[in-house]
Amino acid sequence: MKFLHKTFELKKREIIEVHIDKPTKVKFLTGRDMKSYKLGKTHSYYGGLYEESPVRFVVPFEAVWNVVVEKGSHREPLDVNAQCGVLAPNSTVRSSLAVDAPDHVRLADASEQDLSSEINLAGKSEG
């Protein structure tokens, strides 16, 4: 499999922003999972299939993070261009949700957004 790859050493809450020019799978992996990925073994990752750019990932814990942008499959290669960088922590930025995210992830994201809007409304004052 062909893929684009970039490594970052990041702290919790920093944000990785990836710009893609075509719908493709974007994965965010730790060092151990990246090694398994390269060997074609089972691995865990954050992310999934994204159709729109930019893709944003809020780092959940301090580690060396690998960004992988897949260039299709071996049988169906895809000519993808990508750029990525790191943004400073920002409480208003949310992680992008993958198109192929499981239902429980979508539900958790929706309830988290509802909760944050309730908190924002409660935090406003008039006077």
MODELLER restraints for C-alpha pairs under 7 A, 6 or more apart:
rsr = mdl.restraints
at = mdl.atoms
rsr.add(forms.Gaussian(group=physical.xy_distance, feature=features.Distance(at['CA:1:A'], at['CA:73:A']), mean=5.92, stdev=0.5))
rsr.add(forms.Gaussian(group=physical.xy_distance, feature=features.Distance(at['CA:1:A'], at['CA:74:A']), mean=5.34, stdev=0.5))
rsr.add(forms.Gaussian(group=physical.xy_distance, feature=features.Distance(at['CA:2:A'], at['CA:70:A']), mean=6.41, stdev=0.5))
rsr.add(forms.Gaussian(group=physical.xy_distance, feature=features.Distance(at['CA:2:A'], at['CA:71:A']), mean=5.44, stdev=0.5))
rsr.add(forms.Gaussian(group=physical.xy_distance, feature=features.Distance(at['CA:3:A'], at['CA:68:A']), mean=6.41, stdev=0.5))
rsr.add(forms.Gaussian(group=physical.xy_distance, feature=features.Distance(at['CA:3:A'], at['CA:69:A']), mean=5.52, stdev=0.5))
rsr.add(forms.Gaussian(group=physical.xy_distance, feature=features.Distance(at['CA:3:A'], at['CA:70:A']), mean=4.33, stdev=0.5))
rsr.add(forms.Gaussian(group=physical.xy_distance, feature=features.Distance(at['CA:3:A'], at['CA:71:A']), mean=5.03, stdev=0.5))
rsr.add(forms.Gaussian(group=physical.xy_distance, feature=features.Distance(at['CA:4:A'], at['CA:68:A']), mean=5.62, stdev=0.5))
rsr.add(forms.Gaussian(group=physical.xy_distance, feature=features.Distance(at['CA:4:A'], at['CA:69:A']), mean=5.00, stdev=0.5))
rsr.add(forms.Gaussian(group=physical.xy_distance, feature=features.Distance(at['CA:4:A'], at['CA:70:A']), mean=6.39, stdev=0.5))
rsr.add(forms.Gaussian(group=physical.xy_distance, feature=features.Distance(at['CA:5:A'], at['CA:66:A']), mean=6.88, stdev=0.5))
rsr.add(forms.Gaussian(group=physical.xy_distance, feature=features.Distance(at['CA:5:A'], at['CA:67:A']), mean=5.59, stdev=0.5))
rsr.add(forms.Gaussian(group=physical.xy_distance, feature=features.Distance(at['CA:5:A'], at['CA:68:A']), mean=4.70, stdev=0.5))
rsr.add(forms.Gaussian(group=physical.xy_distance, feature=features.Distance(at['CA:5:A'], at['CA:69:A']), mean=6.53, stdev=0.5))
rsr.add(forms.Gaussian(group=physical.xy_distance, feature=features.Distance(at['CA:6:A'], at['CA:66:A']), mean=5.73, stdev=0.5))
rsr.add(forms.Gaussian(group=physical.xy_distance, feature=features.Distance(at['CA:6:A'], at['CA:67:A']), mean=5.24, stdev=0.5))
rsr.add(forms.Gaussian(group=physical.xy_distance, feature=features.Distance(at['CA:6:A'], at['CA:68:A']), mean=6.85, stdev=0.5))
rsr.add(forms.Gaussian(group=physical.xy_distance, feature=features.Distance(at['CA:7:A'], at['CA:64:A']), mean=6.92, stdev=0.5))
rsr.add(forms.Gaussian(group=physical.xy_distance, feature=features.Distance(at['CA:7:A'], at['CA:65:A']), mean=5.74, stdev=0.5))
rsr.add(forms.Gaussian(group=physical.xy_distance, feature=features.Distance(at['CA:7:A'], at['CA:66:A']), mean=4.46, stdev=0.5))
rsr.add(forms.Gaussian(group=physical.xy_distance, feature=features.Distance(at['CA:7:A'], at['CA:67:A']), mean=6.31, stdev=0.5))
rsr.add(forms.Gaussian(group=physical.xy_distance, feature=features.Distance(at['CA:8:A'], at['CA:64:A']), mean=5.66, stdev=0.5))
rsr.add(forms.Gaussian(group=physical.xy_distance, feature=features.Distance(at['CA:8:A'], at['CA:65:A']), mean=5.22, stdev=0.5))
rsr.add(forms.Gaussian(group=physical.xy_distance, feature=features.Distance(at['CA:8:A'], at['CA:66:A']), mean=6.37, stdev=0.5))
rsr.add(forms.Gaussian(group=physical.xy_distance, feature=features.Distance(at['CA:9:A'], at['CA:63:A']), mean=5.99, stdev=0.5))
rsr.add(forms.Gaussian(group=physical.xy_distance, feature=features.Distance(at['CA:9:A'], at['CA:64:A']), mean=4.27, stdev=0.5))
rsr.add(forms.Gaussian(group=physical.xy_distance, feature=features.Distance(at['CA:9:A'], at['CA:65:A']), mean=6.11, stdev=0.5))
rsr.add(forms.Gaussian(group=physical.xy_distance, feature=features.Distance(at['CA:10:A'], at['CA:62:A']), mean=5.63, stdev=0.5))
rsr.add(forms.Gaussian(group=physical.xy_distance, feature=features.Distance(at['CA:10:A'], at['CA:63:A']), mean=5.80, stdev=0.5))
rsr.add(forms.Gaussian(group=physical.xy_distance, feature=features.Distance(at['CA:10:A'], at['CA:64:A']), mean=6.18, stdev=0.5))
rsr.add(forms.Gaussian(group=physical.xy_distance, feature=features.Distance(at['CA:10:A'], at['CA:65:A']), mean=6.88, stdev=0.5))
rsr.add(forms.Gaussian(group=physical.xy_distance, feature=features.Distance(at['CA:11:A'], at['CA:61:A']), mean=6.35, stdev=0.5))
rsr.add(forms.Gaussian(group=physical.xy_distance, feature=features.Distance(at['CA:11:A'], at['CA:62:A']), mean=4.15, stdev=0.5))
rsr.add(forms.Gaussian(group=physical.xy_distance, feature=features.Distance(at['CA:11:A'], at['CA:63:A']), mean=6.69, stdev=0.5))
rsr.add(forms.Gaussian(group=physical.xy_distance, feature=features.Distance(at['CA:12:A'], at['CA:59:A']), mean=5.32, stdev=0.5))
rsr.add(forms.Gaussian(group=physical.xy_distance, feature=features.Distance(at['CA:12:A'], at['CA:60:A']), mean=5.42, stdev=0.5))
rsr.add(forms.Gaussian(group=physical.xy_distance, feature=features.Distance(at['CA:12:A'], at['CA:61:A']), mean=4.37, stdev=0.5))
rsr.add(forms.Gaussian(group=physical.xy_distance, feature=features.Distance(at['CA:12:A'], at['CA:62:A']), mean=4.90, stdev=0.5))
rsr.add(forms.Gaussian(group=physical.xy_distance, feature=features.Distance(at['CA:13:A'], at['CA:58:A']), mean=5.46, stdev=0.5))
rsr.add(forms.Gaussian(group=physical.xy_distance, feature=features.Distance(at['CA:13:A'], at['CA:59:A']), mean=4.99, stdev=0.5))
rsr.add(forms.Gaussian(group=physical.xy_distance, feature=features.Distance(at['CA:13:A'], at['CA:60:A']), mean=6.17, stdev=0.5))
rsr.add(forms.Gaussian(group=physical.xy_distance, feature=features.Distance(at['CA:13:A'], at['CA:89:A']), mean=5.26, stdev=0.5))
rsr.add(forms.Gaussian(group=physical.xy_distance, feature=features.Distance(at['CA:14:A'], at['CA:58:A']), mean=5.90, stdev=0.5))
rsr.add(forms.Gaussian(group=physical.xy_distance, feature=features.Distance(at['CA:14:A'], at['CA:59:A']), mean=5.55, stdev=0.5))
rsr.add(forms.Gaussian(group=physical.xy_distance, feature=features.Distance(at['CA:14:A'], at['CA:87:A']), mean=6.23, stdev=0.5))
rsr.add(forms.Gaussian(group=physical.xy_distance, feature=features.Distance(at['CA:14:A'], at['CA:88:A']), mean=5.37, stdev=0.5))
rsr.add(forms.Gaussian(group=physical.xy_distance, feature=features.Distance(at['CA:14:A'], at['CA:89:A']), mean=4.53, stdev=0.5))
rsr.add(forms.Gaussian(group=physical.xy_distance, feature=features.Distance(at['CA:15:A'], at['CA:56:A']), mean=6.55, stdev=0.5))
rsr.add(forms.Gaussian(group=physical.xy_distance, feature=features.Distance(at['CA:15:A'], at['CA:57:A']), mean=5.52, stdev=0.5))
rsr.add(forms.Gaussian(group=physical.xy_distance, feature=features.Distance(at['CA:15:A'], at['CA:58:A']), mean=4.52, stdev=0.5))
rsr.add(forms.Gaussian(group=physical.xy_distance, feature=features.Distance(at['CA:15:A'], at['CA:59:A']), mean=6.00, stdev=0.5))
rsr.add(forms.Gaussian(group=physical.xy_distance, feature=features.Distance(at['CA:15:A'], at['CA:86:A']), mean=5.60, stdev=0.5))
rsr.add(forms.Gaussian(group=physical.xy_distance, feature=features.Distance(at['CA:15:A'], at['CA:87:A']), mean=4.96, stdev=0.5))
rsr.add(forms.Gaussian(group=physical.xy_distance, feature=features.Distance(at['CA:15:A'], at['CA:88:A']), mean=6.33, stdev=0.5))
rsr.add(forms.Gaussian(group=physical.xy_distance, feature=features.Distance(at['CA:15:A'], at['CA:89:A']), mean=6.21, stdev=0.5))
rsr.add(forms.Gaussian(group=physical.xy_distance, feature=features.Distance(at['CA:16:A'], at['CA:56:A']), mean=5.67, stdev=0.5))
rsr.add(forms.Gaussian(group=physical.xy_distance, feature=features.Distance(at['CA:16:A'], at['CA:57:A']), mean=5.16, stdev=0.5))
rsr.add(forms.Gaussian(group=physical.xy_distance, feature=features.Distance(at['CA:16:A'], at['CA:58:A']), mean=6.54, stdev=0.5))
rsr.add(forms.Gaussian(group=physical.xy_distance, feature=features.Distance(at['CA:16:A'], at['CA:84:A']), mean=6.98, stdev=0.5))
rsr.add(forms.Gaussian(group=physical.xy_distance, feature=features.Distance(at['CA:16:A'], at['CA:85:A']), mean=5.84, stdev=0.5))
rsr.add(forms.Gaussian(group=physical.xy_distance, feature=features.Distance(at['CA:16:A'], at['CA:86:A']), mean=4.66, stdev=0.5))
rsr.add(forms.Gaussian(group=physical.xy_distance, feature=features.Distance(at['CA:16:A'], at['CA:87:A']), mean=6.25, stdev=0.5))
rsr.add(forms.Gaussian(group=physical.xy_distance, feature=features.Distance(at['CA:17:A'], at['CA:54:A']), mean=6.37, stdev=0.5))
rsr.add(forms.Gaussian(group=physical.xy_distance, feature=features.Distance(at['CA:17:A'], at['CA:55:A']), mean=5.63, stdev=0.5))
rsr.add(forms.Gaussian(group=physical.xy_distance, feature=features.Distance(at['CA:17:A'], at['CA:56:A']), mean=4.55, stdev=0.5))
rsr.add(forms.Gaussian(group=physical.xy_distance, feature=features.Distance(at['CA:17:A'], at['CA:57:A']), mean=6.56, stdev=0.5))
rsr.add(forms.Gaussian(group=physical.xy_distance, feature=features.Distance(at['CA:17:A'], at['CA:84:A']), mean=5.50, stdev=0.5))
rsr.add(forms.Gaussian(group=physical.xy_distance, feature=features.Distance(at['CA:17:A'], at['CA:85:A']), mean=5.52, stdev=0.5))
rsr.add(forms.Gaussian(group=physical.xy_distance, feature=features.Distance(at['CA:17:A'], at['CA:86:A']), mean=6.13, stdev=0.5))
rsr.add(forms.Gaussian(group=physical.xy_distance, feature=features.Distance(at['CA:18:A'], at['CA:54:A']), mean=5.51, stdev=0.5))
rsr.add(forms.Gaussian(group=physical.xy_distance, feature=features.Distance(at['CA:18:A'], at['CA:55:A']), mean=5.00, stdev=0.5))
rsr.add(forms.Gaussian(group=physical.xy_distance, feature=features.Distance(at['CA:18:A'], at['CA:56:A']), mean=6.42, stdev=0.5))
rsr.add(forms.Gaussian(group=physical.xy_distance, feature=features.Distance(at['CA:18:A'], at['CA:82:A']), mean=6.82, stdev=0.5))
rsr.add(forms.Gaussian(group=physical.xy_distance, feature=features.Distance(at['CA:18:A'], at['CA:83:A']), mean=5.70, stdev=0.5))
rsr.add(forms.Gaussian(group=physical.xy_distance, feature=features.Distance(at['CA:18:A'], at['CA:84:A']), mean=4.27, stdev=0.5))
rsr.add(forms.Gaussian(group=physical.xy_distance, feature=features.Distance(at['CA:18:A'], at['CA:85:A']), mean=6.73, stdev=0.5))
rsr.add(forms.Gaussian(group=physical.xy_distance, feature=features.Distance(at['CA:19:A'], at['CA:53:A']), mean=5.20, stdev=0.5))
rsr.add(forms.Gaussian(group=physical.xy_distance, feature=features.Distance(at['CA:19:A'], at['CA:54:A']), mean=4.64, stdev=0.5))
rsr.add(forms.Gaussian(group=physical.xy_distance, feature=features.Distance(at['CA:19:A'], at['CA:55:A']), mean=6.35, stdev=0.5))
rsr.add(forms.Gaussian(group=physical.xy_distance, feature=features.Distance(at['CA:19:A'], at['CA:82:A']), mean=5.44, stdev=0.5))
rsr.add(forms.Gaussian(group=physical.xy_distance, feature=features.Distance(at['CA:19:A'], at['CA:83:A']), mean=5.22, stdev=0.5))
rsr.add(forms.Gaussian(group=physical.xy_distance, feature=features.Distance(at['CA:19:A'], at['CA:84:A']), mean=6.22, stdev=0.5))
rsr.add(forms.Gaussian(group=physical.xy_distance, feature=features.Distance(at['CA:20:A'], at['CA:53:A']), mean=5.67, stdev=0.5))
rsr.add(forms.Gaussian(group=physical.xy_distance, feature=features.Distance(at['CA:20:A'], at['CA:54:A']), mean=6.90, stdev=0.5))
rsr.add(forms.Gaussian(group=physical.xy_distance, feature=features.Distance(at['CA:20:A'], at['CA:81:A']), mean=6.02, stdev=0.5))
rsr.add(forms.Gaussian(group=physical.xy_distance, feature=features.Distance(at['CA:20:A'], at['CA:82:A']), mean=4.60, stdev=0.5))
rsr.add(forms.Gaussian(group=physical.xy_distance, feature=features.Distance(at['CA:20:A'], at['CA:83:A']), mean=6.86, stdev=0.5))
rsr.add(forms.Gaussian(group=physical.xy_distance, feature=features.Distance(at['CA:21:A'], at['CA:80:A']), mean=6.38, stdev=0.5))
rsr.add(forms.Gaussian(group=physical.xy_distance, feature=features.Distance(at['CA:21:A'], at['CA:81:A']), mean=5.85, stdev=0.5))
rsr.add(forms.Gaussian(group=physical.xy_distance, feature=features.Distance(at['CA:21:A'], at['CA:82:A']), mean=6.67, stdev=0.5))
rsr.add(forms.Gaussian(group=physical.xy_distance, feature=features.Distance(at['CA:22:A'], at['CA:51:A']), mean=6.92, stdev=0.5))
rsr.add(forms.Gaussian(group=physical.xy_distance, feature=features.Distance(at['CA:22:A'], at['CA:80:A']), mean=6.18, stdev=0.5))
rsr.add(forms.Gaussian(group=physical.xy_distance, feature=features.Distance(at['CA:23:A'], at['CA:50:A']), mean=5.59, stdev=0.5))
rsr.add(forms.Gaussian(group=physical.xy_distance, feature=features.Distance(at['CA:23:A'], at['CA:51:A']), mean=4.13, stdev=0.5))
rsr.add(forms.Gaussian(group=physical.xy_distance, feature=features.Distance(at['CA:23:A'], at['CA:52:A']), mean=6.65, stdev=0.5))
rsr.add(forms.Gaussian(group=physical.xy_distance, feature=features.Distance(at['CA:24:A'], at['CA:49:A']), mean=5.49, stdev=0.5))
rsr.add(forms.Gaussian(group=physical.xy_distance, feature=features.Distance(at['CA:24:A'], at['CA:50:A']), mean=5.70, stdev=0.5))
rsr.add(forms.Gaussian(group=physical.xy_distance, feature=features.Distance(at['CA:24:A'], at['CA:51:A']), mean=6.65, stdev=0.5))
rsr.add(forms.Gaussian(group=physical.xy_distance, feature=features.Distance(at['CA:24:A'], at['CA:70:A']), mean=6.50, stdev=0.5))
rsr.add(forms.Gaussian(group=physical.xy_distance, feature=features.Distance(at['CA:25:A'], at['CA:48:A']), mean=5.12, stdev=0.5))
rsr.add(forms.Gaussian(group=physical.xy_distance, feature=features.Distance(at['CA:25:A'], at['CA:49:A']), mean=4.09, stdev=0.5))
rsr.add(forms.Gaussian(group=physical.xy_distance, feature=features.Distance(at['CA:25:A'], at['CA:50:A']), mean=6.00, stdev=0.5))
rsr.add(forms.Gaussian(group=physical.xy_distance, feature=features.Distance(at['CA:25:A'], at['CA:69:A']), mean=6.03, stdev=0.5))
rsr.add(forms.Gaussian(group=physical.xy_distance, feature=features.Distance(at['CA:25:A'], at['CA:70:A']), mean=5.54, stdev=0.5))
rsr.add(forms.Gaussian(group=physical.xy_distance, feature=features.Distance(at['CA:26:A'], at['CA:47:A']), mean=5.81, stdev=0.5))
rsr.add(forms.Gaussian(group=physical.xy_distance, feature=features.Distance(at['CA:26:A'], at['CA:48:A']), mean=5.49, stdev=0.5))
rsr.add(forms.Gaussian(group=physical.xy_distance, feature=features.Distance(at['CA:26:A'], at['CA:49:A']), mean=6.27, stdev=0.5))
rsr.add(forms.Gaussian(group=physical.xy_distance, feature=features.Distance(at['CA:26:A'], at['CA:50:A']), mean=6.88, stdev=0.5))
rsr.add(forms.Gaussian(group=physical.xy_distance, feature=features.Distance(at['CA:26:A'], at['CA:68:A']), mean=5.71, stdev=0.5))
rsr.add(forms.Gaussian(group=physical.xy_distance, feature=features.Distance(at['CA:26:A'], at['CA:69:A']), mean=4.63, stdev=0.5))
rsr.add(forms.Gaussian(group=physical.xy_distance, feature=features.Distance(at['CA:26:A'], at['CA:70:A']), mean=6.45, stdev=0.5))
rsr.add(forms.Gaussian(group=physical.xy_distance, feature=features.Distance(at['CA:27:A'], at['CA:45:A']), mean=5.95, stdev=0.5))
rsr.add(forms.Gaussian(group=physical.xy_distance, feature=features.Distance(at['CA:27:A'], at['CA:46:A']), mean=5.76, stdev=0.5))
rsr.add(forms.Gaussian(group=physical.xy_distance, feature=features.Distance(at['CA:27:A'], at['CA:47:A']), mean=4.88, stdev=0.5))
rsr.add(forms.Gaussian(group=physical.xy_distance, feature=features.Distance(at['CA:27:A'], at['CA:48:A']), mean=6.00, stdev=0.5))
rsr.add(forms.Gaussian(group=physical.xy_distance, feature=features.Distance(at['CA:27:A'], at['CA:67:A']), mean=5.86, stdev=0.5))
rsr.add(forms.Gaussian(group=physical.xy_distance, feature=features.Distance(at['CA:27:A'], at['CA:68:A']), mean=5.05, stdev=0.5))
rsr.add(forms.Gaussian(group=physical.xy_distance, feature=features.Distance(at['CA:27:A'], at['CA:69:A']), mean=6.51, stdev=0.5))
rsr.add(forms.Gaussian(group=physical.xy_distance, feature=features.Distance(at['CA:28:A'], at['CA:45:A']), mean=5.54, stdev=0.5))
rsr.add(forms.Gaussian(group=physical.xy_distance, feature=features.Distance(at['CA:28:A'], at['CA:46:A']), mean=5.03, stdev=0.5))
rsr.add(forms.Gaussian(group=physical.xy_distance, feature=features.Distance(at['CA:28:A'], at['CA:47:A']), mean=6.11, stdev=0.5))
rsr.add(forms.Gaussian(group=physical.xy_distance, feature=features.Distance(at['CA:28:A'], at['CA:65:A']), mean=6.67, stdev=0.5))
rsr.add(forms.Gaussian(group=physical.xy_distance, feature=features.Distance(at['CA:28:A'], at['CA:66:A']), mean=5.69, stdev=0.5))
rsr.add(forms.Gaussian(group=physical.xy_distance, feature=features.Distance(at['CA:28:A'], at['CA:67:A']), mean=4.86, stdev=0.5))
rsr.add(forms.Gaussian(group=physical.xy_distance, feature=features.Distance(at['CA:28:A'], at['CA:68:A']), mean=6.45, stdev=0.5))
rsr.add(forms.Gaussian(group=physical.xy_distance, feature=features.Distance(at['CA:29:A'], at['CA:45:A']), mean=4.97, stdev=0.5))
rsr.add(forms.Gaussian(group=physical.xy_distance, feature=features.Distance(at['CA:29:A'], at['CA:46:A']), mean=6.65, stdev=0.5))
rsr.add(forms.Gaussian(group=physical.xy_distance, feature=features.Distance(at['CA:29:A'], at['CA:65:A']), mean=5.71, stdev=0.5))
rsr.add(forms.Gaussian(group=physical.xy_distance, feature=features.Distance(at['CA:29:A'], at['CA:66:A']), mean=5.07, stdev=0.5))
rsr.add(forms.Gaussian(group=physical.xy_distance, feature=features.Distance(at['CA:29:A'], at['CA:67:A']), mean=6.58, stdev=0.5))
rsr.add(forms.Gaussian(group=physical.xy_distance, feature=features.Distance(at['CA:30:A'], at['CA:63:A']), mean=6.90, stdev=0.5))
rsr.add(forms.Gaussian(group=physical.xy_distance, feature=features.Distance(at['CA:30:A'], at['CA:64:A']), mean=6.06, stdev=0.5))
rsr.add(forms.Gaussian(group=physical.xy_distance, feature=features.Distance(at['CA:30:A'], at['CA:65:A']), mean=4.91, stdev=0.5))
rsr.add(forms.Gaussian(group=physical.xy_distance, feature=features.Distance(at['CA:30:A'], at['CA:66:A']), mean=6.07, stdev=0.5))
rsr.add(forms.Gaussian(group=physical.xy_distance, feature=features.Distance(at['CA:31:A'], at['CA:64:A']), mean=6.10, stdev=0.5))
rsr.add(forms.Gaussian(group=physical.xy_distance, feature=features.Distance(at['CA:31:A'], at['CA:65:A']), mean=6.49, stdev=0.5))
rsr.add(forms.Gaussian(group=physical.xy_distance, feature=features.Distance(at['CA:31:A'], at['CA:66:A']), mean=6.81, stdev=0.5))
rsr.add(forms.Gaussian(group=physical.xy_distance, feature=features.Distance(at['CA:33:A'], at['CA:43:A']), mean=5.17, stdev=0.5))
rsr.add(forms.Gaussian(group=physical.xy_distance, feature=features.Distance(at['CA:33:A'], at['CA:44:A']), mean=6.10, stdev=0.5))
rsr.add(forms.Gaussian(group=physical.xy_distance, feature=features.Distance(at['CA:34:A'], at['CA:66:A']), mean=6.84, stdev=0.5))
rsr.add(forms.Gaussian(group=physical.xy_distance, feature=features.Distance(at['CA:36:A'], at['CA:42:A']), mean=6.40, stdev=0.5))
rsr.add(forms.Gaussian(group=physical.xy_distance, feature=features.Distance(at['CA:36:A'], at['CA:43:A']), mean=5.79, stdev=0.5))
rsr.add(forms.Gaussian(group=physical.xy_distance, feature=features.Distance(at['CA:37:A'], at['CA:43:A']), mean=5.92, stdev=0.5))
rsr.add(forms.Gaussian(group=physical.xy_distance, feature=features.Distance(at['CA:47:A'], at['CA:98:A']), mean=5.92, stdev=0.5))
rsr.add(forms.Gaussian(group=physical.xy_distance, feature=features.Distance(at['CA:48:A'], at['CA:98:A']), mean=5.10, stdev=0.5))
rsr.add(forms.Gaussian(group=physical.xy_distance, feature=features.Distance(at['CA:48:A'], at['CA:100:A']), mean=6.20, stdev=0.5))
rsr.add(forms.Gaussian(group=physical.xy_distance, feature=features.Distance(at['CA:48:A'], at['CA:101:A']), mean=6.77, stdev=0.5))
rsr.add(forms.Gaussian(group=physical.xy_distance, feature=features.Distance(at['CA:49:A'], at['CA:98:A']), mean=5.28, stdev=0.5))
rsr.add(forms.Gaussian(group=physical.xy_distance, feature=features.Distance(at['CA:49:A'], at['CA:99:A']), mean=5.44, stdev=0.5))
rsr.add(forms.Gaussian(group=physical.xy_distance, feature=features.Distance(at['CA:49:A'], at['CA:100:A']), mean=5.77, stdev=0.5))
rsr.add(forms.Gaussian(group=physical.xy_distance, feature=features.Distance(at['CA:50:A'], at['CA:98:A']), mean=5.27, stdev=0.5))
rsr.add(forms.Gaussian(group=physical.xy_distance, feature=features.Distance(at['CA:50:A'], at['CA:99:A']), mean=5.73, stdev=0.5))
rsr.add(forms.Gaussian(group=physical.xy_distance, feature=features.Distance(at['CA:55:A'], at['CA:96:A']), mean=5.55, stdev=0.5))
rsr.add(forms.Gaussian(group=physical.xy_distance, feature=features.Distance(at['CA:56:A'], at['CA:95:A']), mean=5.01, stdev=0.5))
rsr.add(forms.Gaussian(group=physical.xy_distance, feature=features.Distance(at['CA:56:A'], at['CA:96:A']), mean=5.15, stdev=0.5))
rsr.add(forms.Gaussian(group=physical.xy_distance, feature=features.Distance(at['CA:57:A'], at['CA:95:A']), mean=4.65, stdev=0.5))
rsr.add(forms.Gaussian(group=physical.xy_distance, feature=features.Distance(at['CA:57:A'], at['CA:96:A']), mean=6.45, stdev=0.5))
rsr.add(forms.Gaussian(group=physical.xy_distance, feature=features.Distance(at['CA:58:A'], at['CA:94:A']), mean=6.95, stdev=0.5))
rsr.add(forms.Gaussian(group=physical.xy_distance, feature=features.Distance(at['CA:58:A'], at['CA:95:A']), mean=5.52, stdev=0.5))
rsr.add(forms.Gaussian(group=physical.xy_distance, feature=features.Distance(at['CA:71:A'], at['CA:77:A']), mean=5.96, stdev=0.5))
rsr.add(forms.Gaussian(group=physical.xy_distance, feature=features.Distance(at['CA:71:A'], at['CA:78:A']), mean=4.85, stdev=0.5))
rsr.add(forms.Gaussian(group=physical.xy_distance, feature=features.Distance(at['CA:71:A'], at['CA:79:A']), mean=6.29, stdev=0.5))
rsr.add(forms.Gaussian(group=physical.xy_distance, feature=features.Distance(at['CA:71:A'], at['CA:80:A']), mean=5.94, stdev=0.5))
rsr.add(forms.Gaussian(group=physical.xy_distance, feature=features.Distance(at['CA:72:A'], at['CA:78:A']), mean=4.72, stdev=0.5))
